[in-house]
Structures are given as C-alpha cells and as structure tokens.
Amino acid sequence: MQAPDHRDDAALIARLRAGDQSAMADLYDRYSGVVYGVALRVLANATAAEDVVQEIFLQLWRNPQAFDLNRGRLAPWLAVIARNRAIDHLRRRPAEDDIDELPISTGIDLEDEAAQKLAVDKVRGVLAQLPQEQRKTLEMAFFEGMTHTEIAGKTGEPLGTIKTRIRTGLLALRKAFA
C-alpha cells in the first residue's frame, strides 16, 4: 500500500472544510486503521477503541479547522489525537481496585444440579489453565476463606501482588462465563 500523499491530505481537508461528506468517507477509509490501532494499543479493548475512532472522526467532521496543514501531516496528528483520547478514556474508567466489585455472572441457574455441575466443571477448567501462583491464591481466597492479607502473610508475597493475582484470575473466570 502506498503512503498517503501530503497533497492528497490537503485536498481532502479542503473538501472536508467545504462540507463534502465523501471527503469524510475518504479520510475515514484512509486513516481509521491508524486511529484504531493507536487506540487499541492504549486501551486494550476493541469496543473502547472503536468509540475513540468514532469520536475523533466526528470531531474532525464538526471542526475540520482543528487540523493545520502547515504544522504537519494528517496521519501523525490523528495518531496523537487518538493516543490522547484513549488516555482520557482510561482516566475516566472507574477504578477496579476493589476485587469485591467484580461480580461473575454465570448466566446459569445454579439451583439446577446439572447446571451447577457444569458451572463447577467450567470453573475447574479455567482454574487449571491459570498459572500456579494465581490458581493457588484464588484457592486460598475462595476455598479456604483467607483474606488477602492472610494470603500475603502465608505466601510471603506483597499484598498488591496477591490482589493482582486474584483480580486477574477473577477476570479470567468472568471471561469464561461471558
């Protein structure tokens, strides 16, 4: 694929400023991959990255004067905007430090014995795939009823490490039941 020509970008921006909707489509086709790639790298979440892409191109449509051709090329400018917008998304995310705030919904009626057995088997399968330290930490927390502090004391690991292992393990379980 050929690198976009700076003159083509100037023509596209001029068309965009004139209200040409096809110019917006052309810009999107040319640069949405760049914007999405940057946002995805920062956010590690496809849906959030897609939101960033939509916001940036909507912003460019509403205010095409935001880009100044004399200050640089469009692709790097869009990449910087994508990075900054993705960081803003990260900052607006609610803190997920409290492990008790991570509900895991199985979507299964656990009163049904067969469904309960299937759920338990699925949990065991996910646990078996986790790294040993993570699995052991989860087992101590949920099967032995130990607190995070007790686990840290028993293993000699820092409390933050224990919380991270439990959180990561719970996220893996949540993903398995999604």
VMD Tcl script that builds the backbone (N, CA, C; Angstrom):
set m [mol new atoms 534]
animate dup $m
set s [atomselect $m all]
$s set {name element resname resid chain x y z} {
  {N N MET 1 A 0.839 -1.178 0.000}
  {CA C MET 1 A 0.000 0.000 0.000}
  {C C MET 1 A 0.883 1.240 0.000}
  {N N GLN 2 A 0.489 2.194 -0.773}
  {CA C GLN 2 A 1.253 3.418 -0.945}
  {C C GLN 2 A 0.964 4.374 0.208}
  {N N ALA 3 A 2.000 5.057 0.687}
  {CA C ALA 3 A 1.822 6.033 1.762}
  {C C ALA 3 A 1.000 7.201 1.241}
  {N N PRO 4 A 0.087 7.723 2.074}
  {CA C PRO 4 A -0.733 8.861 1.650}
  {C C PRO 4 A 0.141 10.061 1.332}
  {N N ASP 5 A -0.226 10.747 0.280}
  {CA C ASP 5 A 0.485 11.947 -0.160}
  {C C ASP 5 A -0.028 13.141 0.625}
  {N N HIS 6 A 0.891 13.980 1.078}
  {CA C HIS 6 A 0.543 15.171 1.847}
  {C C HIS 6 A -0.414 16.066 1.054}
  {N N ARG 7 A -0.214 16.135 -0.274}
  {CA C ARG 7 A -1.101 16.962 -1.115}
  {C C ARG 7 A -2.503 16.384 -1.160}
  {N N ASP 8 A -2.611 15.041 -1.160}
  {CA C ASP 8 A -3.932 14.409 -1.119}
  {C C ASP 8 A -4.640 14.766 0.178}
  {N N ASP 9 A -3.891 14.763 1.270}
  {CA C ASP 9 A -4.478 15.138 2.556}
  {C C ASP 9 A -4.967 16.577 2.524}
  {N N ALA 10 A -4.184 17.461 1.922}
  {CA C ALA 10 A -4.579 18.867 1.825}
  {C C ALA 10 A -5.876 18.995 1.033}
  {N N ALA 11 A -5.976 18.244 -0.051}
  {CA C ALA 11 A -7.196 18.282 -0.869}
  {C C ALA 11 A -8.379 17.710 -0.089}
  {N N LEU 12 A -8.153 16.628 0.645}
  {CA C LEU 12 A -9.230 16.033 1.445}
  {C C LEU 12 A -9.707 16.995 2.531}
  {N N ILE 13 A -8.776 17.639 3.189}
  {CA C ILE 13 A -9.136 18.591 4.248}
  {C C ILE 13 A -9.896 19.775 3.645}
  {N N ALA 14 A -9.465 20.240 2.487}
  {CA C ALA 14 A -10.165 21.344 1.813}
  {C C ALA 14 A -11.595 20.918 1.466}
  {N N ARG 15 A -11.760 19.704 0.949}
  {CA C ARG 15 A -13.099 19.191 0.631}
  {C C ARG 15 A -13.932 19.060 1.903}
  {N N LEU 16 A -13.294 18.607 2.974}
  {CA C LEU 16 A -13.996 18.446 4.251}
  {C C LEU 16 A -14.479 19.801 4.764}
  {N N ARG 17 A -13.607 20.794 4.678}
  {CA C ARG 17 A -13.971 22.146 5.122}
  {C C ARG 17 A -15.097 22.728 4.278}
  {N N ALA 18 A -15.222 22.259 3.035}
  {CA C ALA 18 A -16.300 22.711 2.152}
  {C C ALA 18 A -17.592 21.937 2.423}
  {N N GLY 19 A -17.545 20.966 3.360}
  {CA C GLY 19 A -18.741 20.210 3.725}
  {C C GLY 19 A -18.992 18.979 2.879}
  {N N ASP 20 A -17.972 18.525 2.152}
  {CA C ASP 20 A -18.095 17.354 1.282}
  {C C ASP 20 A -18.077 16.068 2.132}
  {N N GLN 21 A -19.236 15.398 2.180}
  {CA C GLN 21 A -19.325 14.180 3.003}
  {C C GLN 21 A -18.461 13.047 2.456}
  {N N SER 22 A -18.275 13.009 1.147}
  {CA C SER 22 A -17.432 11.947 0.583}
  {C C SER 22 A -15.970 12.124 1.012}
  {N N ALA 23 A -15.570 13.367 1.305}
  {CA C ALA 23 A -14.213 13.601 1.808}
  {C C ALA 23 A -14.059 12.946 3.172}
  {N N MET 24 A -15.110 13.019 3.982}
  {CA C MET 24 A -15.055 12.376 5.297}
  {C C MET 24 A -14.926 10.870 5.135}
  {N N ALA 25 A -15.669 10.310 4.203}
  {CA C ALA 25 A -15.584 8.865 3.943}
  {C C ALA 25 A -14.179 8.480 3.481}
  {N N ASP 26 A -13.601 9.314 2.613}
  {CA C ASP 26 A -12.244 9.041 2.121}
  {C C ASP 26 A -11.218 9.127 3.253}
  {N N LEU 27 A -11.348 10.140 4.108}
  {CA C LEU 27 A -10.443 10.274 5.256}
  {C C LEU 27 A -10.579 9.072 6.190}
  {N N TYR 28 A -11.807 8.671 6.422}
  {CA C TYR 28 A -12.052 7.530 7.300}
  {C C TYR 28 A -11.420 6.271 6.715}
  {N N ASP 29 A -11.649 6.047 5.432}
  {CA C ASP 29 A -11.071 4.863 4.787}
  {C C ASP 29 A -9.548 4.874 4.870}
  {N N ARG 30 A -8.968 6.040 4.735}
  {CA C ARG 30 A -7.515 6.160 4.704}
  {C C ARG 30 A -6.896 6.033 6.096}
  {N N TYR 31 A -7.531 6.623 7.120}
  {CA C TYR 31 A -6.864 6.756 8.420}
  {C C TYR 31 A -7.546 6.067 9.598}
  {N N SER 32 A -8.690 5.457 9.398}
  {CA C SER 32 A -9.352 4.821 10.545}
  {C C SER 32 A -8.500 3.685 11.117}
  {N N GLY 33 A -7.749 2.999 10.277}
  {CA C GLY 33 A -6.884 1.925 10.761}
  {C C GLY 33 A -5.786 2.434 11.680}
  {N N VAL 34 A -5.226 3.582 11.335}
  {CA C VAL 34 A -4.183 4.189 12.167}
  {C C VAL 34 A -4.762 4.575 13.524}
  {N N VAL 35 A -5.902 5.269 13.476}
  {CA C VAL 35 A -6.539 5.742 14.713}
  {C C VAL 35 A -6.940 4.550 15.579}
  {N N TYR 36 A -7.553 3.556 14.964}
  {CA C TYR 36 A -7.987 2.371 15.710}
  {C C TYR 36 A -6.795 1.638 16.322}
  {N N GLY 37 A -5.729 1.488 15.549}
  {CA C GLY 37 A -4.543 0.782 16.048}
  {C C GLY 37 A -3.934 1.450 17.267}
  {N N VAL 38 A -3.836 2.770 17.222}
  {CA C VAL 38 A -3.276 3.505 18.360}
  {C C VAL 38 A -4.194 3.372 19.574}
  {N N ALA 39 A -5.489 3.573 19.357}
  {CA C ALA 39 A -6.443 3.492 20.464}
  {C C ALA 39 A -6.469 2.089 21.067}
  {N N LEU 40 A -6.423 1.076 20.226}
  {CA C LEU 40 A -6.446 -0.298 20.721}
  {C C LEU 40 A -5.194 -0.615 21.529}
  {N N ARG 41 A -4.056 -0.122 21.091}
  {CA C ARG 41 A -2.810 -0.353 21.812}
  {C C ARG 41 A -2.866 0.262 23.204}
  {N N VAL 42 A -3.462 1.441 23.326}
  {CA C VAL 42 A -3.543 2.119 24.622}
  {C C VAL 42 A -4.615 1.495 25.500}
  {N N LEU 43 A -5.770 1.192 24.921}
  {CA C LEU 43 A -6.925 0.756 25.708}
  {C C LEU 43 A -7.007 -0.756 25.906}
  {N N ALA 44 A -6.431 -1.518 24.977}
  {CA C ALA 44 A -6.524 -2.981 25.017}
  {C C ALA 44 A -7.978 -3.436 25.097}
  {N N ASN 45 A -8.862 -2.702 24.410}
  {CA C ASN 45 A -10.279 -3.023 24.406}
  {C C ASN 45 A -10.838 -2.564 23.063}
  {N N ALA 46 A -11.304 -3.520 22.264}
  {CA C ALA 46 A -11.757 -3.215 20.906}
  {C C ALA 46 A -12.941 -2.254 20.897}
  {N N THR 47 A -13.903 -2.463 21.781}
  {CA C THR 47 A -15.084 -1.601 21.807}
  {C C THR 47 A -14.714 -0.169 22.159}
  {N N ALA 48 A -13.877 -0.007 23.165}
  {CA C ALA 48 A -13.446 1.338 23.567}
  {C C ALA 48 A -12.633 1.991 22.441}
  {N N ALA 49 A -11.808 1.206 21.755}
  {CA C ALA 49 A -11.017 1.747 20.647}
  {C C ALA 49 A -11.935 2.200 19.511}
  {N N GLU 50 A -12.980 1.439 19.239}
  {CA C GLU 50 A -13.944 1.833 18.211}
  {C C GLU 50 A -14.639 3.134 18.600}
  {N N ASP 51 A -14.944 3.296 19.878}
  {CA C ASP 51 A -15.550 4.543 20.356}
  {C C ASP 51 A -14.623 5.724 20.117}
  {N N VAL 52 A -13.341 5.523 20.365}
  {CA C VAL 52 A -12.359 6.588 20.148}
  {C C VAL 52 A -12.314 6.964 18.670}
  {N N VAL 53 A -12.317 5.974 17.798}
  {CA C VAL 53 A -12.298 6.244 16.354}
  {C C VAL 53 A -13.509 7.097 15.972}
  {N N GLN 54 A -14.669 6.687 16.450}
  {CA C GLN 54 A -15.885 7.429 16.122}
  {C C GLN 54 A -15.815 8.861 16.639}
  {N N GLU 55 A -15.367 9.034 17.868}
  {CA C GLU 55 A -15.266 10.379 18.451}
  {C C GLU 55 A -14.322 11.272 17.648}
  {N N ILE 56 A -13.179 10.726 17.254}
  {CA C ILE 56 A -12.178 11.532 16.558}
  {C C ILE 56 A -12.676 11.963 15.183}
  {N N PHE 57 A -13.267 11.035 14.432}
  {CA C PHE 57 A -13.734 11.408 13.109}
  {C C PHE 57 A -14.961 12.319 13.175}
  {N N LEU 58 A -15.780 12.152 14.184}
  {CA C LEU 58 A -16.900 13.071 14.387}
  {C C LEU 58 A -16.378 14.467 14.727}
  {N N GLN 59 A -15.364 14.510 15.583}
  {CA C GLN 59 A -14.740 15.790 15.942}
  {C C GLN 59 A -14.149 16.452 14.695}
  {N N LEU 60 A -13.477 15.687 13.861}
  {CA C LEU 60 A -12.875 16.233 12.642}
  {C C LEU 60 A -13.954 16.730 11.680}
  {N N TRP 61 A -15.072 16.023 11.598}
  {CA C TRP 61 A -16.172 16.444 10.732}
  {C C TRP 61 A -16.758 17.773 11.220}
  {N N ARG 62 A -16.939 17.863 12.539}
  {CA C ARG 62 A -17.537 19.071 13.116}
  {C C ARG 62 A -16.586 20.267 13.090}
  {N N ASN 63 A -15.290 19.996 13.211}
  {CA C ASN 63 A -14.319 21.080 13.280}
  {C C ASN 63 A -13.084 20.753 12.427}
  {N N PRO 64 A -13.219 20.802 11.106}
  {CA C PRO 64 A -12.074 20.467 10.244}
  {C C PRO 64 A -10.939 21.483 10.343}
  {N N GLN 65 A -11.210 22.658 10.921}
  {CA C GLN 65 A -10.162 23.661 11.087}
  {C C GLN 65 A -9.184 23.267 12.194}
  {N N ALA 66 A -9.514 22.250 12.975}
  {CA C ALA 66 A -8.628 21.815 14.061}
  {C C ALA 66 A -7.280 21.349 13.515}
  {N N PHE 67 A -7.279 20.805 12.303}
  {CA C PHE 67 A -6.031 20.349 11.706}
  {C C PHE 67 A -5.425 21.471 10.868}
  {N N ASP 68 A -4.173 21.785 11.148}
  {CA C ASP 68 A -3.448 22.820 10.417}
  {C C ASP 68 A -2.413 22.155 9.518}
  {N N LEU 69 A -2.635 22.252 8.215}
  {CA C LEU 69 A -1.735 21.631 7.236}
  {C C LEU 69 A -0.298 22.137 7.341}
  {N N ASN 70 A -0.123 23.353 7.816}
  {CA C ASN 70 A 1.213 23.939 7.891}
  {C C ASN 70 A 2.026 23.409 9.069}
  {N N ARG 71 A 1.366 22.727 9.991}
  {CA C ARG 71 A 2.079 22.254 11.193}
  {C C ARG 71 A 2.483 20.793 11.114}
  {N N GLY 72 A 2.071 20.088 10.077}
  {CA C GLY 72 A 2.473 18.695 9.971}
  {C C GLY 72 A 1.531 17.879 9.113}
  {N N ARG 73 A 1.750 16.592 9.141}
  {CA C ARG 73 A 0.963 15.661 8.328}
  {C C ARG 73 A -0.237 15.152 9.125}
  {N N LEU 74 A -1.239 14.709 8.392}
  {CA C LEU 74 A -2.502 14.293 8.994}
  {C C LEU 74 A -2.376 12.993 9.792}
  {N N ALA 75 A -1.672 12.000 9.270}
  {CA C ALA 75 A -1.590 10.704 9.960}
  {C C ALA 75 A -0.984 10.829 11.359}
  {N N PRO 76 A 0.171 11.480 11.517}
  {CA C PRO 76 A 0.721 11.615 12.874}
  {C C PRO 76 A -0.180 12.455 13.788}
  {N N TRP 77 A -0.813 13.469 13.228}
  {CA C TRP 77 A -1.721 14.295 14.018}
  {C C TRP 77 A -2.880 13.456 14.547}
  {N N LEU 78 A -3.463 12.636 13.673}
  {CA C LEU 78 A -4.561 11.761 14.094}
  {C C LEU 78 A -4.089 10.733 15.125}
  {N N ALA 79 A -2.868 10.237 14.954}
  {CA C ALA 79 A -2.327 9.261 15.908}
  {C C ALA 79 A -2.165 9.886 17.294}
  {N N VAL 80 A -1.688 11.114 17.344}
  {CA C VAL 80 A -1.533 11.801 18.636}
  {C C VAL 80 A -2.900 12.059 19.263}
  {N N ILE 81 A -3.851 12.502 18.447}
  {CA C ILE 81 A -5.213 12.742 18.947}
  {C C ILE 81 A -5.791 11.426 19.488}
  {N N ALA 82 A -5.583 10.326 18.757}
  {CA C ALA 82 A -6.100 9.018 19.192}
  {C C ALA 82 A -5.471 8.600 20.511}
  {N N ARG 83 A -4.163 8.783 20.625}
  {CA C ARG 83 A -3.480 8.421 21.870}
  {C C ARG 83 A -4.022 9.236 23.035}
  {N N ASN 84 A -4.144 10.541 22.844}
  {CA C ASN 84 A -4.633 11.401 23.923}
  {C C ASN 84 A -6.072 11.061 24.297}
  {N N ARG 85 A -6.896 10.827 23.304}
  {CA C ARG 85 A -8.303 10.492 23.581}
  {C C ARG 85 A -8.397 9.141 24.291}
  {N N ALA 86 A -7.574 8.180 23.901}
  {CA C ALA 86 A -7.579 6.868 24.550}
  {C C ALA 86 A -7.129 6.994 26.006}
  {N N ILE 87 A -6.127 7.814 26.257}
  {CA C ILE 87 A -5.681 8.044 27.640}
  {C C ILE 87 A -6.793 8.690 28.449}
  {N N ASP 88 A -7.517 9.629 27.830}
  {CA C ASP 88 A -8.663 10.231 28.514}
  {C C ASP 88 A -9.695 9.174 28.889}
  {N N HIS 89 A -9.927 8.220 27.982}
  {CA C HIS 89 A -10.862 7.125 28.280}
  {C C HIS 89 A -10.376 6.313 29.478}
  {N N LEU 90 A -9.076 6.038 29.509}
  {CA C LEU 90 A -8.527 5.278 30.640}
  {C C LEU 90 A -8.718 6.035 31.948}
  {N N ARG 91 A -8.529 7.321 31.926}
  {CA C ARG 91 A -8.664 8.129 33.139}
  {C C ARG 91 A -10.102 8.201 33.615}
  {N N ARG 92 A -11.044 8.129 32.671}
  {CA C ARG 92 A -12.459 8.193 33.048}
  {C C ARG 92 A -13.001 6.856 33.537}
  {N N ARG 93 A -12.281 5.782 33.286}
  {CA C ARG 93 A -12.738 4.462 33.740}
  {C C ARG 93 A -12.793 4.439 35.256}
  {N N PRO 94 A -13.817 3.783 35.795}
  {CA C PRO 94 A -13.852 3.656 37.251}
  {C C PRO 94 A -12.708 2.755 37.723}
  {N N ALA 95 A -12.192 3.065 38.883}
  {CA C ALA 95 A -11.106 2.256 39.439}
  {C C ALA 95 A -11.613 0.845 39.695}
  {N N GLU 96 A -10.810 -0.124 39.348}
  {CA C GLU 96 A -11.205 -1.522 39.537}
  {C C GLU 96 A -10.309 -2.191 40.573}
  {N N ASP 97 A -9.916 -1.413 41.573}
  {CA C ASP 97 A -9.016 -1.956 42.579}
  {C C ASP 97 A -9.723 -2.892 43.554}
  {N N ASP 98 A -10.998 -2.660 43.807}
  {CA C ASP 98 A -11.700 -3.455 44.797}
  {C C ASP 98 A -12.178 -4.754 44.166}
  {N N ILE 99 A -11.565 -5.828 44.521}
  {CA C ILE 99 A -11.854 -7.124 43.937}
  {C C ILE 99 A -13.275 -7.574 44.241}
  {N N ASP 100 A -13.855 -7.074 45.336}
  {CA C ASP 100 A -15.217 -7.450 45.682}
  {C C ASP 100 A -16.225 -6.853 44.712}
  {N N GLU 101 A -15.816 -5.878 43.927}
  {CA C GLU 101 A -16.720 -5.237 42.980}
  {C C GLU 101 A -16.702 -5.932 41.615}
  {N N LEU 102 A -16.125 -7.117 41.520}
  {CA C LEU 102 A -16.059 -7.836 40.255}
  {C C LEU 102 A -17.012 -9.030 40.280}
  {N N PRO 103 A -18.302 -8.797 40.047}
  {CA C PRO 103 A -19.230 -9.924 40.067}
  {C C PRO 103 A -18.999 -10.819 38.859}
  {N N ILE 104 A -19.183 -12.097 39.081}
  {CA C ILE 104 A -19.073 -13.051 37.988}
  {C C ILE 104 A -20.440 -13.679 37.825}
  {N N SER 105 A -21.065 -13.388 36.714}
  {CA C SER 105 A -22.382 -13.935 36.440}
  {C C SER 105 A -22.212 -15.105 35.492}
  {N N THR 106 A -22.689 -16.258 35.896}
  {CA C THR 106 A -22.556 -17.432 35.051}
  {C C THR 106 A -23.684 -17.534 34.046}
  {N N GLY 107 A -24.814 -16.857 34.337}
  {CA C GLY 107 A -25.965 -16.980 33.466}
  {C C GLY 107 A -26.595 -18.355 33.560}
  {N N ILE 108 A -26.267 -19.092 34.609}
  {CA C ILE 108 A -26.732 -20.464 34.787}
  {C C ILE 108 A -27.567 -20.523 36.059}
  {N N ASP 109 A -28.665 -21.261 36.007}
  {CA C ASP 109 A -29.488 -21.465 37.191}
  {C C ASP 109 A -28.758 -22.465 38.087}
  {N N LEU 110 A -28.120 -21.957 39.144}
  {CA C LEU 110 A -27.300 -22.824 39.993}
  {C C LEU 110 A -28.124 -23.690 40.931}
  {N N GLU 111 A -29.427 -23.504 40.935}
  {CA C GLU 111 A -30.270 -24.390 41.745}
  {C C GLU 111 A -30.466 -25.720 41.040}
  {N N ASP 112 A -30.303 -25.744 39.752}
  {CA C ASP 112 A -30.393 -26.974 38.980}
  {C C ASP 112 A -29.074 -27.728 39.162}
  {N N GLU 113 A -29.143 -28.949 39.669}
  {CA C GLU 113 A -27.927 -29.718 39.982}
  {C C GLU 113 A -27.034 -29.932 38.764}
  {N N ALA 114 A -27.629 -30.233 37.628}
  {CA C ALA 114 A -26.837 -30.475 36.414}
  {C C ALA 114 A -26.134 -29.187 35.978}
  {N N ALA 115 A -26.868 -28.085 36.035}
  {CA C ALA 115 A -26.268 -26.804 35.656}
  {C C ALA 115 A -25.150 -26.428 36.621}
  {N N GLN 116 A -25.353 -26.728 37.890}
  {CA C GLN 116 A -24.336 -26.430 38.895}
  {C C GLN 116 A -23.075 -27.253 38.626}
  {N N LYS 117 A -23.243 -28.516 38.291}
  {CA C LYS 117 A -22.083 -29.360 37.999}
  {C C LYS 117 A -21.323 -28.841 36.777}
  {N N LEU 118 A -22.062 -28.419 35.746}
  {CA C LEU 118 A -21.414 -27.869 34.549}
  {C C LEU 118 A -20.634 -26.596 34.889}
  {N N ALA 119 A -21.222 -25.733 35.727}
  {CA C ALA 119 A -20.547 -24.492 36.115}
  {C C ALA 119 A -19.281 -24.798 36.908}
  {N N VAL 120 A -19.369 -25.734 37.830}
  {CA C VAL 120 A -18.204 -26.106 38.636}
  {C C VAL 120 A -17.110 -26.686 37.738}
  {N N ASP 121 A -17.502 -27.524 36.794}
  {CA C ASP 121 A -16.520 -28.093 35.863}
  {C C ASP 121 A -15.854 -26.997 35.028}
  {N N LYS 122 A -16.647 -26.003 34.624}
  {CA C LYS 122 A -16.097 -24.905 33.838}
  {C C LYS 122 A -15.111 -24.093 34.681}
  {N N VAL 123 A -15.467 -23.835 35.940}
  {CA C VAL 123 A -14.571 -23.097 36.834}
  {C C VAL 123 A -13.282 -23.883 37.033}
  {N N ARG 124 A -13.406 -25.184 37.260}
  {CA C ARG 124 A -12.203 -26.010 37.432}
  {C C ARG 124 A -11.325 -25.977 36.185}
  {N N GLY 125 A -11.950 -26.003 35.007}
  {CA C GLY 125 A -11.198 -25.948 33.755}
  {C C GLY 125 A -10.425 -24.641 33.618}
  {N N VAL 126 A -11.082 -23.543 33.963}
  {CA C VAL 126 A -10.411 -22.241 33.890}
  {C C VAL 126 A -9.285 -22.182 34.913}
  {N N LEU 127 A -9.561 -22.647 36.135}
  {CA C LEU 127 A -8.531 -22.633 37.178}
  {C C LEU 127 A -7.319 -23.465 36.766}
  {N N ALA 128 A -7.563 -24.585 36.104}
  {CA C ALA 128 A -6.459 -25.455 35.684}
  {C C ALA 128 A -5.560 -24.767 34.660}
  {N N GLN 129 A -6.097 -23.806 33.925}
  {CA C GLN 129 A -5.318 -23.115 32.901}
  {C C GLN 129 A -4.553 -21.916 33.451}
  {N N LEU 130 A -4.868 -21.500 34.675}
  {CA C LEU 130 A -4.194 -20.345 35.266}
  {C C LEU 130 A -2.790 -20.725 35.730}
  {N N PRO 131 A -1.884 -19.758 35.776}
  {CA C PRO 131 A -0.563 -20.026 36.343}
  {C C PRO 131 A -0.714 -20.512 37.797}
  {N N GLN 132 A 0.210 -21.344 38.245}
  {CA C GLN 132 A 0.104 -21.975 39.556}
  {C C GLN 132 A -0.055 -20.965 40.691}
  {N N GLU 133 A 0.718 -19.876 40.680}
  {CA C GLU 133 A 0.631 -18.898 41.771}
  {C C GLU 133 A -0.748 -18.262 41.812}
  {N N GLN 134 A -1.279 -17.966 40.642}
  {CA C GLN 134 A -2.600 -17.348 40.557}
  {C C GLN 134 A -3.679 -18.315 41.034}
  {N N ARG 135 A -3.605 -19.544 40.574}
  {CA C ARG 135 A -4.589 -20.570 40.961}
  {C C ARG 135 A -4.546 -20.795 42.469}
  {N N LYS 136 A -3.351 -20.929 43.030}
  {CA C LYS 136 A -3.208 -21.184 44.468}
  {C C LYS 136 A -3.770 -20.019 45.283}
  {N N THR 137 A -3.515 -18.792 44.810}
  {CA C THR 137 A -4.016 -17.609 45.505}
  {C C THR 137 A -5.540 -17.591 45.498}
  {N N LEU 138 A -6.140 -17.888 44.343}
  {CA C LEU 138 A -7.603 -17.940 44.263}
  {C C LEU 138 A -8.167 -19.037 45.158}
  {N N GLU 139 A -7.528 -20.179 45.171}
  {CA C GLU 139 A -7.993 -21.285 46.012}
  {C C GLU 139 A -7.950 -20.900 47.493}
  {N N MET 140 A -6.870 -20.231 47.908}
  {CA C MET 140 A -6.772 -19.813 49.308}
  {C C MET 140 A -7.866 -18.806 49.649}
  {N N ALA 141 A -8.150 -17.902 48.727}
  {CA C ALA 141 A -9.156 -16.865 48.988}
  {C C ALA 141 A -10.569 -17.438 49.005}
  {N N PHE 142 A -10.889 -18.287 48.055}
  {CA C PHE 142 A -12.273 -18.697 47.905}
  {C C PHE 142 A -12.601 -20.060 48.484}
  {N N PHE 143 A -11.647 -20.956 48.535}
  {CA C PHE 143 A -11.938 -22.277 49.068}
  {C C PHE 143 A -11.505 -22.430 50.516}
  {N N GLU 144 A -10.484 -21.636 50.915}
  {CA C GLU 144 A -10.027 -21.682 52.293}
  {C C GLU 144 A -10.521 -20.477 53.082}
  {N N GLY 145 A -11.156 -19.518 52.411}
  {CA C GLY 145 A -11.731 -18.357 53.079}
  {C C GLY 145 A -10.720 -17.381 53.656}
  {N N MET 146 A -9.509 -17.381 53.147}
  {CA C MET 146 A -8.468 -16.497 53.663}
  {C C MET 146 A -8.633 -15.092 53.089}
  {N N THR 147 A -8.275 -14.081 53.872}
  {CA C THR 147 A -8.288 -12.706 53.384}
  {C C THR 147 A -7.032 -12.468 52.557}
  {N N HIS 148 A -7.023 -11.360 51.832}
  {CA C HIS 148 A -5.844 -11.008 51.027}
  {C C HIS 148 A -4.616 -10.867 51.921}
  {N N THR 149 A -4.799 -10.237 53.067}
  {CA C THR 149 A -3.687 -10.032 53.996}
  {C C THR 149 A -3.167 -11.367 54.526}
  {N N GLU 150 A -4.084 -12.284 54.841}
  {CA C GLU 150 A -3.672 -13.606 55.329}
  {C C GLU 150 A -2.900 -14.361 54.252}
  {N N ILE 151 A -3.349 -14.256 53.017}
  {CA C ILE 151 A -2.653 -14.937 51.916}
  {C C ILE 151 A -1.251 -14.353 51.751}
  {N N ALA 152 A -1.157 -13.022 51.815}
  {CA C ALA 152 A 0.151 -12.369 51.693}
  {C C ALA 152 A 1.077 -12.840 52.810}
  {N N GLY 153 A 0.552 -12.935 54.024}
  {CA C GLY 153 A 1.363 -13.394 55.150}
  {C C GLY 153 A 1.811 -14.830 54.981}
  {N N LYS 154 A 0.897 -15.688 54.529}
  {CA C LYS 154 A 1.214 -17.110 54.372}
  {C C LYS 154 A 2.216 -17.361 53.249}
  {N N THR 155 A 2.078 -16.604 52.141}
  {CA C THR 155 A 2.955 -16.841 50.988}
  {C C THR 155 A 4.231 -16.013 51.024}
  {N N GLY 156 A 4.239 -14.950 51.824}
  {CA C GLY 156 A 5.397 -14.066 51.851}
  {C C GLY 156 A 5.429 -13.103 50.670}
  {N N GLU 157 A 4.348 -13.052 49.899}
  {CA C GLU 157 A 4.257 -12.158 48.738}
  {C C GLU 157 A 3.679 -10.813 49.181}
  {N N PRO 158 A 3.988 -9.733 48.471}
  {CA C PRO 158 A 3.395 -8.428 48.801}
  {C C PRO 158 A 1.872 -8.457 48.608}
  {N N LEU 159 A 1.172 -7.686 49.421}
  {CA C LEU 159 A -0.285 -7.631 49.365}
  {C C LEU 159 A -0.767 -7.229 47.971}
  {N N GLY 160 A -0.122 -6.273 47.341}
  {CA C GLY 160 A -0.514 -5.839 45.999}
  {C C GLY 160 A -0.418 -6.961 44.982}
  {N N THR 161 A 0.590 -7.800 45.112}
  {CA C THR 161 A 0.752 -8.947 44.211}
  {C C THR 161 A -0.402 -9.915 44.380}
  {N N ILE 162 A -0.777 -10.164 45.640}
  {CA C ILE 162 A -1.884 -11.078 45.924}
  {C C ILE 162 A -3.177 -10.536 45.320}
  {N N LYS 163 A -3.433 -9.248 45.527}
  {CA C LYS 163 A -4.658 -8.645 44.978}
  {C C LYS 163 A -4.673 -8.718 43.461}
  {N N THR 164 A -3.530 -8.475 42.837}
  {CA C THR 164 A -3.446 -8.529 41.379}
  {C C THR 164 A -3.699 -9.941 40.875}
  {N N ARG 165 A -3.123 -10.928 41.532}
  {CA C ARG 165 A -3.337 -12.326 41.119}
  {C C ARG 165 A -4.803 -12.710 41.228}
  {N N ILE 166 A -5.438 -12.319 42.316}
  {CA C ILE 166 A -6.848 -12.655 42.498}
  {C C ILE 166 A -7.690 -11.940 41.452}
  {N N ARG 167 A -7.424 -10.681 41.248}
  {CA C ARG 167 A -8.195 -9.906 40.272}
  {C C ARG 167 A -8.041 -10.491 38.870}
  {N N THR 168 A -6.816 -10.812 38.485}
  {CA C THR 168 A -6.566 -11.369 37.155}
  {C C THR 168 A -7.262 -12.718 37.001}
  {N N GLY 169 A -7.216 -13.525 38.035}
  {CA C GLY 169 A -7.899 -14.817 37.999}
  {C C GLY 169 A -9.402 -14.665 37.881}
  {N N LEU 170 A -9.968 -13.716 38.629}
  {CA C LEU 170 A -11.408 -13.479 38.546}
  {C C LEU 170 A -11.815 -12.960 37.171}
  {N N LEU 171 A -10.974 -12.126 36.584}
  {CA C LEU 171 A -11.266 -11.641 35.238}
  {C C LEU 171 A -11.250 -12.794 34.227}
  {N N ALA 172 A -10.345 -13.740 34.398}
  {CA C ALA 172 A -10.307 -14.913 33.514}
  {C C ALA 172 A -11.580 -15.737 33.680}
  {N N LEU 173 A -12.039 -15.876 34.913}
  {CA C LEU 173 A -13.282 -16.603 35.153}
  {C C LEU 173 A -14.473 -15.860 34.544}
  {N N ARG 174 A -14.496 -14.564 34.721}
  {CA C ARG 174 A -15.591 -13.754 34.171}
  {C C ARG 174 A -15.633 -13.909 32.651}
  {N N LYS 175 A -14.469 -13.880 32.035}
  {CA C LYS 175 A -14.382 -14.002 30.577}
  {C C LYS 175 A -14.890 -15.378 30.111}
  {N N ALA 176 A -14.622 -16.413 30.879}
  {CA C ALA 176 A -15.055 -17.753 30.526}
  {C C ALA 176 A -16.583 -17.878 30.540}
  {N N PHE 177 A -17.220 -17.098 31.404}
  {CA C PHE 177 A -18.670 -17.168 31.525}
  {C C PHE 177 A -19.377 -16.092 30.704}
  {N N ALA 178 A -18.609 -15.267 30.002}
  {CA C ALA 178 A -19.227 -14.188 29.203}
  {C C ALA 178 A -19.901 -14.724 27.976}
}
mol reanalyze $m
mol bondsrecalc $m
mol representation Tube
mol addrep $m
